[in-house]
Amino acid sequence: MAEVVGAYFTSHVPAIGGAIHRGDQQTPYWKPFFDGFLRVHEWLAEVKPDVAVVFNNDHGLNFFLDCLPTFAVGAAHEYHNADEGWGLPLYKSFAGHPALSWHIIEQLVGDEFDPATCQKMKVDHALSIPFELAWPDVDAWPVKIVPVAINTVQHPLPSAKRCLALGRSIHRALASWQGDERIVVIGTGGLSHQLDGARAGFMNPEYDRFCLDNLASDPDALTHHSIHDIVRLSGTQGVEVLNWIAARGALGPTAREVHRNYHIPISNTAAATLLLDPV
């Protein structure tokens, strides 16, 4: 049987990619953030995953405002990175796991979710940068991926409760998968930030710490806020915390925190990294 070995959560700010490209990891501005990944590298070497189920949000490569699914699951053999306008270098392509993707899709539909199924899908900085942070300097990614995209862009957005339920449905799929893979769950985005409007530059460390403090032990606590409350508390782009909430559901019913790093700000964003082990 397959085994879910843990969960990795991190921000995916495009500026991180620029810092990596310039080699700025140990400059005073970036060092507090990048130093948080030393433990991530050790942990990944310990748990040795060979598949990653990645919860992220699309930034216009696959979906735009005229056609934007609430939930979408990739079922491709390969996923190519593309730049959606930040001028970042192109990253390595990712191998898919179509059989596991379809198993997850069937479980979701059986649980009365209606995901878009994508046999072709590009991946942007929301997926590539977390991998560059986790596995720097590798010639090829050591895991196959199943990407799950959540709408965090155009209202109506899914509720935190619905995203947690989505993750829990995917956990049931992983628990019933007959393969022998070691699976890591990844949630990307956030934490609090707003890039536009009257609150441009808004960050909320109090809400971020509430999320970090409860994600392992009481993820349902994060569902008590409405989606409009989450926008108010985290910023219009901070709603990417929905990716984290869904990923926590996919990890399983109980978890313990292994590592966290919180740093503010990078590129007008409150950046966080978290590792959880299943219990």
Secondary structure, 3 states (H helix, E strand, C coil): CCEEEEEEEECCCHHHHHHHHHCCCCCCCCHHHHHHHHHHHHHHHHHCCCEEEEEECCCCCCCECCECCCEEEECCCEECECCCCCCCCCCCCEEECHHHHHHHHHHHHHCCCCCEEECCCCECHHHHHHHHHHCCCCCCCCCEEEEEEECCCCCCCCCHHHHHHHHHHHHHHHHHCCCCCEEEEEEECCCCCCCCCCCCCCCCHHHHHHHHHHHCCCHHHHHCCCHHHHHHHHCCCHHHHHHHHHHHHHHCCCEEEEEEEEEEEECCEEEEEEEEEEC
